[in-house]
C-alpha cells in the first residue's frame, strides 16, 4: 500500500459489503473509494476528524458512513450527493462541533 493511500477508519470493507449485500471482490476498489468519500463527508459535516473520537465511534456515525457509502456506490453518477449531504447533516446534528 502506498503511503498516500488512505485506509477506512469507521467501517471495514467486509462490514460494508455485508451491509450492502455485495458478494465477490470485483467492485472492492470502487466500494472502498465510496466509503472513503463517505468518511470524508462525515468528517466535514462533524467539523473534526473521525480520529478525534476518543473511544468507540458512535453507532449513528457508523450508520451514516454505511448509508452514504452504499448510496454513492449505487448512484455512481452523483445524482444524490446534495440529498445525501442533507441527510448526513440531519443524522449527525448532535455530534457536530458547535464552533463550526
Protein Blocks (a to p, Z undefined) as FASTA:
>chain_A
ZZklccdfkbcfklmmmmnopgcjklmmmmmmmmmmmmmmmmmmnopafklpmbdcdfkl
mmmmmmmmmmmmmmmnopmmmmmmmmmmmmmmmmpcfkZZ
